[in-house]
Amino acid sequence: MKTTIRRSRNSDAPSLAECQREAARQSLQPIYGEEPISYWIERITAQKFLDTAEEIYVCEQQGEVVGFSSADLTEGVLGMWYVHPDHHGQGIGKLLLAKAEARLWEVGFTSISTYASQHAEPRFEKLGWRTEERVDRKLGPHLFPVAKMVKLRSEDLE
């Protein structure tokens, strides 16, 4: 099956929102609980993706968006990293993360960061990221324990 990584287009916004909602529902709900994830999912809209200043990279298979990542090129931050659960285990996440990292290195950052869910943290660690601190991120009345993670350019070269 042909896999393509490309910059997102405005027409991708509904698919990006659906991908993130489904990933949150299936991968994060067991960790954080139904009520906090439902609250979050209700706020994931196509408009969110149209309004973001981040560069978004999509993975497309047979014309379908199956995952995406994003990079904030002004702050050196990996913003989002999601693969639709129906496509887990195919290496898509690794490709998307590599694309966002490469773009951040290309812009000139020597250190990049992200906030990782408890689900994503071990995946980041396998790909050379390290946990810097644990924090709670607030969304409405809900707190989500996450890890602030960093990766140094030198780690990417090893």
Beta strands, then each sheet from edge to edge (+ up, - down):
strand 1: 3-7
strand 2: 55-61
strand 3: 64-72
strand 4: 77-83
strand 5: 111-116
strand 6: 130-139
strand 7: 142-152
sheet 1: 1+ 2- 3+ 4-
sheet 2: 5+ 7- 6+
end
